[in-house]
């Protein structure tokens, strides 16, 4: 992916991530996996790490089998072990960049790569037996049969070039995660990494490239997946076929089994990661694994088109942290643009926090270097680094500092390090939650979770996202309101969970005919969510109705012929990551990041925001003063000992001009059963100092009213609770 701009350079030299370790007993280390501790910088120079209070950087890893002789490999392993021991002695651990690609070389960068040009083929012929202890016996099928293929047998490829430079004759293609021989190669690669003493790997190219993989292994595994996950009666009702061993693999939207095919591809990648994690943990029980997900202009390119399903990867036993290339070029760098529009990636970060259930999310963002930023000034470097870090931190993510670390970034990292104890053991929390569901997108349905998040943020409301996995958890009852932002596919079980939430005292805000189909995409005869409103089907007008101890609100949606789609052009035929998906979904970054939401959809979502404000009143955490470039988020410590309020001012231009936000008024909903004991605040990356506040109580719930005089780019308030 776009991280090739760095990692192709460092792959054959020295790469790694590092996290400070806590020593359990002599000779035994365990990674400190708490998000609040992670500060990531590229360079492993000790002075750099110290100056910037970094806890994560790049270090040593194992040589690549295909690039060295066995003797060179052995020497490289010993050197890596020594380097990693030295890093451990200094209080760091090492994670390694690991590619899942297969490299090749064509005659020129204009030629179409051929299978017999991949370098792994020569390794298989000449060196495989030298690494049999890592890879097992040489398979009879050569590496040209391991790669992902299109229906016609051709294969995709990628040529890397640094920003603004020409590609070379080098290319990459990708192995199929359902191919046992490729999987064995990757298991050997990650075993070697674990043996060096590193403590985890970021696995690049977390994908099955769009339009692939139609190999025999995928066909057989897809049939097995359907037998396990798609009841035959559902297949008959939906497609008129249930002979899974003999179906034709779907090639495009609208063909039979397309939605299941999309889900299977993501499942294949997630299971592949789980296998690699299991192997690595045989050699290091604490080994951490991460994929690279969620990048580019379109919402769907990774999850939908390339199979990096964040909800699957975020589950227990799969990825331990997530690496996300959420920005693409300057278009999505957070700031105020030339037209005065707030550019924000916060909806994507909130989703990743939900999908990973609080695991660290590392953001690999736009480099503040030429040619993306032509001749950046020092003020540009300082301001743009601070807004990138601030946006990440406020949404439970870690910004990866890159080739340049200006004074502004150093100041941010110093502030975060000083307040690390406050950032530890906290998770995103608000009393308003928006349900996001990849199931909708994989089934080609509209849904508006990301656009709804943007509109709520524009209205100054703190909120979090939930995934479908969260709906059946008792933790849902902590929210005063759950917003269902048009989810056509909702299982009867999840609908019943939402009904129980409302009856127990929550406010359920349903947008459109949510749950009109079941999890398989078939129409449902009984709609538990609609029945909450007093009828068998959804009404045509707004409804508010008491139910049990809570209430349900409904806002109807008429999907127009335009489907709220956003006219846009790609960078060429495709973006870095795949199609824009602008012809399929309205809920894409072009809309919610750059505020190009369809006007009628925005009008609808503004009504939703009004419903939230009217229903919760003083019980919602929000800005009560008009501040169009300010976003707020809240977090709570796991034992509710304190609460954090993050304030991010996006009124920053690419030339480095910062317009401070002044005289902010914020009301903060204190967790149930708790009261505020004290509040400290800093809006200028200086020492946290006590700040005055007033309190209001409504129905046994305390609300805090804060007057915050000025914020430059990032502000933090800590509310001690009792």
C-alpha positions in Angstrom: 0.0 0.0 0.0 1.1 3.6 0.2 3.5 2.7 3.1 5.8 1.4 0.3 7.0 5.0 0.3 8.9 4.1 3.4 8.9 0.4 3.9 10.2 -0.6 0.4 13.2 1.5 1.4 13.7 -0.1 4.8 12.7 -3.7 4.0 16.2 -4.9 3.1 17.8 -2.7 5.7 16.4 -2.1 9.2 12.7 -2.0 9.9 10.6 -2.4 13.0 8.3 -0.8 15.5 9.1 -0.7 19.1 7.1 -0.5 22.3 8.5 -0.1 25.8 8.4 -3.3 27.8 7.5 -4.0 31.4 9.8 -6.6 33.0 7.7 -9.4 34.7 10.7 -11.3 36.0 14.4 -11.6 35.1 14.7 -12.7 31.4 11.0 -12.4 30.7 9.4 -9.5 28.9 5.9 -8.6 28.0 4.8 -5.7 25.7 3.1 -2.7 27.2 0.1 -2.8 24.9 -1.8 0.1 26.5 -2.7 2.7 23.9 -1.9 5.6 26.1 1.8 4.6 26.2 2.3 4.4 22.5 4.3 7.2 20.8 5.7 6.2 17.4 8.6 7.7 15.5 10.5 6.4 12.6 14.1 6.9 13.5 15.8 4.6 16.0 18.4 7.2 16.9 18.5 7.3 20.7 18.8 11.1 20.9 15.7 11.4 18.6 13.8 9.0 20.8 14.7 10.8 24.0 14.0 14.3 22.6 10.6 13.2 21.3 9.6 10.9 24.2 9.1 8.1 21.8 8.2 4.6 22.9 7.9 3.1 19.5 10.4 3.2 16.6 12.1 1.1 13.9 14.8 -1.5 14.7 16.1 -4.8 13.4 14.4 -7.8 11.9 15.2 -11.1 10.1 16.7 -11.2 6.6 14.4 -12.3 3.7 14.9 -15.9 2.7 15.0 -15.1 -1.0 17.5 -12.3 -0.8 20.4 -14.0 1.0 22.3 -17.2 1.2 21.7 -19.4 4.2 25.1 -18.5 5.6 24.2 -14.8 5.2 20.8 -15.5 6.8 22.4 -17.1 9.8 24.7 -14.2 10.3 21.9 -11.7 9.9 19.8 -13.5 12.4 22.6 -13.4 15.0 23.1 -9.7 14.4 19.4 -9.0 14.6 19.2 -10.9 17.9 22.1 -8.9 19.3 20.5 -5.6 18.1 17.2 -6.6 19.7 18.8 -7.6 23.0 20.4 -4.2 23.1 17.1 -2.5 22.4 15.4 -4.5 25.2 18.2 -3.5 27.5 17.3 0.1 26.7 13.7 -0.5 27.6 12.3 -1.1 24.0 10.8 -4.0 22.1 10.9 -4.5 18.4 8.2 -5.1 15.9 9.1 -5.9 12.3 7.6 -4.7 9.0 6.6 -7.9 7.1 5.3 -7.9 3.6 3.0 -10.5 2.2 3.9 -9.6 -1.3 6.0 -11.6 -3.8 8.5 -9.5 -5.7 9.6 -9.6 -9.4 11.4 -7.8 -12.1 10.3 -7.2 -15.6 12.3 -5.9 -18.5 11.0 -2.3 -18.0 8.4 -0.5 -16.1 6.2 -0.4 -19.2 6.0 -4.2 -19.7 3.2 -6.3 -18.3 4.8 -8.6 -15.6 4.9 -12.3 -16.2 4.6 -15.0 -13.7 8.0 -16.4 -14.5 9.6 -13.1 -13.6 8.9 -13.4 -9.8 12.1 -13.8 -7.8 10.5 -16.5 -5.6 10.6 -18.8 -8.5 14.4 -18.8 -8.5 14.4 -19.3 -4.7 12.1 -22.3 -5.1 14.4 -23.8 -7.7 17.8 -23.2 -6.1 17.5 -22.3 -2.4 14.3 -23.8 -0.9 16.1 -26.9 0.5 18.5 -24.6 2.4 15.5 -23.3 4.4 13.6 -26.6 4.7 13.8 -26.3 8.6 11.7 -23.1 8.3 9.5 -24.0 5.3 9.2 -27.7 5.2 9.7 -29.9 2.1 9.7 -28.1 -1.2 6.2 -28.2 -2.7 5.7 -29.7 -6.2 3.7 -26.7 -7.3 6.0 -23.7 -8.0 5.4 -20.2 -6.8 3.8 -19.1 -10.0 0.7 -21.1 -8.8 0.6 -19.4 -5.4 -0.4 -15.9 -6.4 -3.9 -14.4 -6.5 -5.4 -14.6 -10.0 -8.3 -13.1 -11.9 -10.9 -15.3 -13.5 -8.9 -15.4 -16.8 -5.7 -16.5 -14.9 -3.9 -13.2 -15.1 -2.6 -11.6 -11.9 -2.5 -8.1 -10.4 0.7 -6.2 -9.7 2.0 -3.0 -8.2 5.0 -0.9 -9.0 6.3 1.3 -6.2 7.8 4.8 -6.7 8.6 7.4 -4.1 6.2 10.4 -4.3 6.8 12.3 -7.6 9.2 9.8 -9.1 9.0 7.2 -11.9 8.4 3.6 -11.2 11.2 1.1 -11.9 11.0 -2.4 -13.5 10.5 -3.9 -10.0 7.0 -5.1 -9.3 5.0 -6.8 -6.6 2.2 -9.3 -6.7 0.5 -11.2 -3.9 0.2 -14.8 -2.7 -3.2 -16.3 -2.0 -4.0 -16.7 1.8 -5.9 -19.9 0.9 -2.9 -21.4 -0.9 -1.2 -23.8 1.6 2.2 -23.4 0.0 2.1 -19.6 0.2 0.8 -19.8 3.8 3.7 -22.1 4.6 6.1 -19.5 3.2 4.6 -16.8 5.3 4.6 -19.0 8.4 8.3 -19.5 7.9 8.8 -15.7 7.4 7.1 -14.8 10.6 8.8 -17.6 12.6 12.1 -16.1 11.6 11.0 -12.7 12.7 9.9 -14.1 16.1 13.2 -15.9 16.5 15.1 -12.7 16.3 13.5 -11.6 19.6 11.2 -9.1 18.1 7.8 -8.8 19.6 5.5 -8.4 16.6 5.0 -7.6 13.0 3.0 -5.2 11.0 1.9 -7.2 7.9 1.6 -5.0 4.9 -0.8 -5.7 2.0 -3.7 -7.0 4.3 -5.8 -7.9 1.3 -6.9 -10.1 -1.6 -6.5 -7.7 -4.5 -9.8 -6.6 -6.1 -11.0 -8.8 -8.9 -9.1 -11.8 -7.6 -8.7 -14.6 -6.3 -10.2 -17.3 -8.5 -7.7 -20.1 -7.9 -8.8 -23.6 -7.1 -8.0 -23.3 -3.4 -10.3 -20.4 -3.1 -13.1 -22.1 -5.0 -12.9 -25.1 -2.6 -12.6 -23.0 0.5 -15.5 -20.8 -0.5 -17.7 -23.9 -0.9 -16.6 -25.0 2.6 -17.3 -21.5 4.0 -20.8 -21.5 2.5 -21.6 -24.9 4.0 -20.6 -23.6 7.4 -22.1 -20.1 7.2 -25.0 -20.0 4.7 -28.0 -22.4 5.5 -29.1 -24.1 2.3 -32.7 -22.9 2.7 -31.3 -19.3 2.7 -29.3 -20.0 -0.4 -32.3 -21.4 -2.1 -34.5 -18.5 -1.2 -31.9 -15.9 -2.2 -30.2 -17.5 -5.3 -32.2 -20.6 -6.1 -29.1 -22.8 -5.6 -27.5 -24.6 -2.7 -25.0 -27.0 -4.4 -22.0 -25.1 -3.1 -19.4 -27.4 -4.7 -20.6 -26.6 -8.2 -21.5 -22.9 -8.1 -19.7 -20.4 -10.3 -17.6 -17.9 -8.4 -19.2 -14.5 -8.7 -17.2 -11.9 -10.6 -19.2 -8.7 -10.2 -22.0 -7.0 -8.2 -25.4 -8.5 -8.8 -24.2 -12.0 -9.5 -25.3 -14.9 -7.2 -23.3 -15.2 -3.9 -21.6 -11.8 -4.4 -22.2 -10.6 -0.8 -21.0 -14.0 0.6 -18.0 -13.8 -1.7 -17.0 -10.4 -0.3 -17.4 -11.6 3.3 -15.4 -14.8 2.5 -12.5 -12.9 1.2 -12.3 -10.9 4.4 -12.7 -14.0 6.4 -9.8 -15.6 4.5 -7.5 -12.7 5.3 -8.5 -12.7 9.0 -7.9 -16.5 9.3 -4.6 -16.1 7.5 -3.5 -13.5 10.2 -4.7 -15.8 13.0 -2.5 -18.7 11.6 0.5 -16.4 11.4 -0.1 -15.2 14.9 -0.3 -18.8 16.3 3.0 -19.7 14.6 4.8 -16.7 15.9 3.5 -17.2 19.4 5.2 -20.6 19.5 8.5 -18.8 19.5 7.4 -15.7 21.4 4.2 -16.1 23.5 3.8 -12.3 23.5 4.2 -11.8 19.8 1.8 -9.1 18.4 0.4 -9.0 14.8 -1.2 -6.2 12.9 -2.7 -5.7 9.4 -2.8 -2.6 7.3 -6.3 -1.5 6.7 -8.7 1.4 5.8 -7.0 3.6 3.3 -7.7 5.8 0.3 -10.6 7.7 -1.0 -13.4 5.2 -1.0 -15.0 3.7 2.0 -15.1 0.2 0.6 -11.8 -0.4 -1.2 -10.2 -2.3 1.7 -13.1 -4.0 3.4 -15.2 -4.5 0.3 -12.9 -4.6 -2.7 -9.7 -5.9 -1.1 -10.9 -8.0 1.8 -9.3 -6.2 4.8 -12.3 -6.6 7.1 -11.6 -4.5 10.1 -14.4 -6.0 12.2 -12.9 -9.5 11.7 -9.3 -8.5 12.3 -10.3 -6.6 15.4 -11.7 -9.6 17.2 -9.9 -11.4 20.0 -7.2 -13.8 18.7 -6.6 -12.0 15.4 -4.8 -8.7 15.2 -3.3 -7.2 18.4 -3.1 -3.7 17.0 -4.1 -2.1 13.7 -2.1 -0.1 11.2 -4.2 2.2 9.1 -3.2 4.3 6.0 -6.3 6.4 6.5 -5.0 9.5 4.6 -4.2 9.8 0.9 -2.1 12.7 -0.1 -3.0 16.3 1.0 -6.7 15.8 0.1 -7.4 14.2 3.5 -4.8 15.8 5.7 -6.8 17.3 8.7 -7.0 21.1 8.5 -9.1 24.0 7.2 -8.7 24.0 3.4 -8.6 26.9 1.0 -12.5 27.0 0.7 -12.8 27.1 4.5 -13.9 23.5 4.9 -13.0 21.5 7.9 -11.1 18.3 6.7 -11.5 15.6 9.3 -10.8 11.9 9.5 -12.4 11.4 12.9 -15.3 9.2 11.7 -12.8 6.7 10.4 -10.8 6.7 13.6 -13.9 6.2 15.7 -14.8 3.2 13.6 -11.4 1.7 14.0 -11.6 2.2 17.8 -14.9 0.4 17.8 -13.8 -2.4 15.4 -10.6 -3.1 17.4 -12.4 -2.8 20.8 -9.8 -0.4 22.2 -6.6 -2.0 20.7 -3.9 0.5 19.6 -4.6 1.9 16.1 -1.5 3.4 14.4 -2.2 6.0 11.8 0.2 6.2 8.8 -0.7 9.6 7.4 0.3 12.0 4.7 4.0 12.9 4.8 4.6 16.6 5.4 7.4 16.5 2.9 7.8 17.5 -0.8 6.3 16.9 -3.3 3.0 16.5 -1.3 3.8 19.7 0.5 6.0 21.7 -1.9 8.7 23.6 0.0 7.0 23.3 3.4 7.8 26.1 5.8 8.7 25.5 9.4 5.3 26.9 10.5 3.6 24.5 8.1 5.6 21.6 9.5 4.8 22.5 13.1 1.1 23.1 12.6 0.4 20.2 10.3 2.2 17.7 12.5 0.3 19.0 15.6 -3.1 18.7 14.0 -2.3 15.2 12.7 -1.2 14.1 16.1 -4.1 15.8 17.9 -6.8 14.3 15.6 -5.3 10.8 16.2 -5.0 11.1 20.0 -8.4 12.6 20.4 -9.9 9.5 18.7 -7.8 6.8 20.5 -5.2 6.4 17.7 -1.5 6.8 17.5 0.1 9.0 14.9 3.2 7.6 13.3 5.8 10.4 13.2 7.7 10.2 9.9 10.8 11.5 8.3 10.5 15.0 9.7 9.9 15.7 13.3 9.5 19.5 13.7 9.5 21.3 17.0 5.7 21.4 17.0 5.6 17.6 17.0 8.2 17.4 19.7 6.1 19.8 21.8 3.0 17.5 21.3 4.9 14.4 22.3 6.4 16.0 25.4 2.9 17.0 26.5 1.5 13.5 25.8 4.4 11.9 27.7 3.9 14.2 30.7 0.3 13.2 30.8 0.8 9.5 30.0 -0.6 8.3 33.3 -3.9 10.1 32.5 -4.0 8.6 29.0 -3.4 5.0 30.3 -6.3 2.6 30.7 -8.8 4.9 29.0 -11.1 4.1 26.2 -13.4 6.1 23.9 -16.7 6.8 25.7 -19.7 9.0 25.3 -23.3 8.7 26.1 -24.2 8.8 22.4 -23.2 5.8 20.2 -23.6 5.4 16.4 -23.9 1.8 15.1 -21.5 1.1 12.1 -21.8 -2.2 10.3 -19.6 -3.5 7.5 -22.3 -6.0 6.7 -24.3 -3.2 4.9 -21.5 -2.3 2.6 -20.5 -5.9 1.8 -24.1 -6.4 0.7 -24.1 -3.3 -1.5 -26.6 -1.5 0.8 -26.5 2.1 1.7 -25.8 3.1 5.3 -24.8 6.4 6.8 -22.7 5.8 10.0 -19.7 7.8 8.8 -21.6 10.7 7.5 -23.7 10.7 10.6 -20.6 10.9 12.7 -19.4 13.8 10.7 -22.6 15.7 11.2 -22.7 15.0 14.9 -19.1 16.3 15.2 -20.0 19.4 13.2 -22.8 20.0 15.7 -20.2 19.8 18.6 -21.5 16.4 20.0 -19.2 13.9 21.5 -20.0 10.3 20.4 -18.5 6.9 19.7 -19.2 4.2 17.2 -20.4 0.6 17.9 -20.1 -2.5 15.7 -22.8 -5.2 15.5 -20.7 -7.3 17.9 -21.4 -4.7 20.6 -25.2 -4.8 20.4 -25.6 -8.0 22.4 -23.2 -6.9 25.1 -24.5 -5.6 28.4 -22.1 -2.6 27.9 -24.7 -1.1 25.5 -26.7 -0.1 28.5 -24.1 2.5 29.4 -25.3 4.8 26.5 -28.1 7.2 26.9 -28.8 7.0 23.2 -27.9 4.6 20.4 -28.3 5.8 16.8 -29.1 3.3 14.1 -28.1 5.3 11.0 -30.1 3.3 8.4 -28.9 -0.4 8.6 -31.1 -2.3 6.1 -29.6 -5.7 7.3 -30.0 -6.4 11.0 -30.5 -9.9 12.3 -33.6 -10.6 14.4 -31.2 -11.3 17.4 -29.6 -7.9 17.1 -32.9 -6.2 16.7 -34.1 -7.9 19.9 -31.0 -6.7 21.6 -31.8 -3.1 20.6 -35.4 -3.6 21.8 -34.1 -4.8 25.2 -31.8 -1.7 25.4 -34.7 0.6 24.9 -37.0 -1.1 27.3 -34.2 -1.0 30.0 -34.2 2.8 29.8 -32.1 3.8 26.7 -33.2 6.0 23.9 -33.1 4.3 20.5 -33.0 6.6 17.4 -33.8 4.6 14.3 -33.1 6.1 10.8 -35.0 4.6 7.9 -36.2 1.1 7.5 -33.4 -0.5 9.5 -33.6 -4.3 9.8 -36.0 -4.7 7.0 -33.7 -7.5 5.9 -32.0 -10.2 7.9 -28.3 -10.8 8.1 -28.4 -12.7 4.9 -30.2 -9.9 3.0 -33.6 -11.6 2.8 -36.7 -9.6 3.7 -38.0 -10.2 7.2 -41.7 -10.8 7.9 -41.4 -9.6 11.5 -39.5 -6.4 12.3 -38.9 -6.1 16.0 -37.6 -2.5 15.6 -40.7 -1.4 13.6 -42.9 -3.1 16.2 -41.4 -0.8 18.8 -43.2 2.0 16.9 -46.6 0.4 17.2 -47.0 -1.3 13.9 -45.8 -4.2 11.7 -44.0 -1.9 9.3 -42.2 1.4 9.6 -44.3 4.6 9.5 -43.9 7.3 6.9 -43.4 10.1 9.4 -41.4 10.9 12.5 -42.4 9.0 15.6 -41.4 9.3 19.2 -42.8 6.6 21.5 -42.2 5.5 25.1 -41.2 1.9 25.5 -40.6 0.3 28.9 -38.3 2.6 30.8 -36.9 4.2 27.6 -38.1 5.5 24.3 -37.7 5.0 20.6 -37.4 7.8 18.0 -37.9 7.2 14.3 -36.8 9.4 11.3 -38.0 8.1 7.9 -35.7 8.0 4.9 -36.8 8.1 1.3 -33.9 6.8 -0.9 -33.8 9.0 -4.0 -32.9 7.6 -7.5 -29.5 9.3 -7.0 -29.0 7.2 -3.8 -27.2 10.3 -2.3 -24.1 9.4 -4.3 -21.3 11.9 -4.6 -19.9 12.9 -8.0 -16.2 12.5 -8.0 -13.1 11.5 -10.0 -10.4 9.1 -9.1 -6.7 9.7 -9.4 -6.6 7.9 -12.7 -8.7 4.8 -13.0 -8.1 3.9 -9.4 -6.9 5.5 -6.2 -3.9 4.0 -4.5 -6.1 1.5 -2.8 -8.7 0.6 -5.3 -12.0 2.0 -6.8 -13.5 5.0 -5.1 -16.8 3.2 -4.7 -18.5 6.5 -5.3 -20.9 4.8 -7.8 -22.1 2.4 -5.0 -22.0 4.2 -1.6 -22.7 7.6 -0.4 -20.8 7.1 2.9 -17.3 7.5 1.6 -14.4 9.8 2.7 -15.0 12.1 -0.2 -18.2 12.9 1.7 -17.5 12.7 5.4 -13.8 13.7 5.3 -14.1 16.6 2.9 -17.7 17.5 3.7 -19.1 16.7 0.3 -22.1 14.9 1.7 -25.1 15.0 -0.6 -27.2 18.1 0.4 -30.4 16.1 0.9 -28.5 13.5 3.0 -26.9 16.2 5.1 -30.4 17.7 5.7 -31.6 14.3 6.9 -28.6 13.9 9.2 -29.0 17.4 10.6 -32.5 16.3 11.6 -30.9 13.3 13.3 -28.5 15.7 15.2 -31.5 17.8 16.2 -33.2 14.7 17.6 -30.2 13.9 19.6 -30.0 17.4 21.1 -33.7 17.7 21.7 -34.0 14.3 23.3 -31.0 14.3 25.6 -30.9 18.1 26.3 -28.3 18.7 29.0 -27.5 15.0 29.1 -25.4 15.1 26.0 -21.7 16.0 26.0 -21.4 18.9 23.5 -20.1 22.3 22.7 -22.8 24.8 23.6 -21.0 27.7 21.8 -20.7 27.9 18.1 -17.3 26.6 17.1 -17.5 25.2 13.5 -13.8 24.1 13.4 -13.7 22.4 16.9 -14.4 18.7 17.6 -14.6 17.2 21.1 -14.4 13.6 22.2 -14.4 12.0 25.7 -12.8 8.9 27.2 -13.2 7.2 30.6 -10.7 5.3 32.7 -11.7 1.6 33.0 -12.6 1.9 36.7 -14.3 5.3 36.2 -11.7 7.1 38.3 -11.4 9.9 35.8 -12.7 11.2 32.5 -10.9 12.9 29.7 -12.2 15.6 27.4 -10.2 16.1 24.1 -10.6 19.3 22.2 -9.2 19.6 18.6 -9.2 22.9 16.7 -9.1 22.3 13.0 -8.7 26.0 12.1 -5.2 25.3 10.8 -4.2 26.1 7.2 -1.6 24.3 5.1 0.7 27.3 5.3 0.8 26.9 9.1 -1.6 29.6 10.1 -3.4 28.7 13.4 -6.5 30.6 14.4 -7.1 29.8 18.1 -10.6 28.9 19.3 -11.7 31.1 22.1 -14.4 31.2 24.8 -15.5 27.6 24.3 -18.4 26.5 26.4 -18.7 22.7 26.9 -21.2 20.6 28.8 -19.9 17.2 29.8 -22.2 14.3 30.9 -20.5 12.6 33.9 -20.9 8.8 34.0 -23.9 7.5 35.9 -23.3 7.2 39.6 -20.3 9.5 39.5 -19.6 13.1 40.4 -16.7 15.4 39.5 -14.2 16.1 42.2 -11.8 18.4 40.2 -10.9 19.5 36.7 -7.5 20.4 35.2 -7.0 21.7 31.7 -4.4 22.8 29.1 -5.2 24.3 25.8 -1.7 25.2 24.8 0.4 22.1 25.5 1.5 23.5 28.8 1.1 22.3 32.4 -2.4 21.1 33.3 -3.9 23.6 35.7 -7.1 23.6 37.7 -10.1 25.2 36.0 -13.4 26.4 37.5 -16.6 24.6 36.5 -20.2 24.6 37.5 -22.5 21.6 37.8 -26.1 20.8 36.9 -28.0 17.7 38.0 -30.8 16.2 36.0 -32.6 13.0 37.1 -29.7 12.0 39.3 -27.1 12.7 36.6 -24.4 15.3 37.0 -23.5 17.6 34.1 -20.3 19.7 34.1 -20.3 23.2 32.5 -16.8 24.2 31.4 -15.7 27.6 30.2 -12.4 27.1 28.2 -10.8 30.4 27.4 -8.5 29.5 24.5 -7.2 26.5 22.6 -4.5 26.5 19.9 -4.7 23.1 18.2 -5.1 20.6 21.0 -6.6 20.8 24.4 -7.0 18.2 27.2 -9.2 18.3 30.3 -9.0 15.7 33.0 -12.0 15.3 35.2 -11.3 13.4 38.5 -14.4 11.4 39.5 -15.7 10.1 42.8 
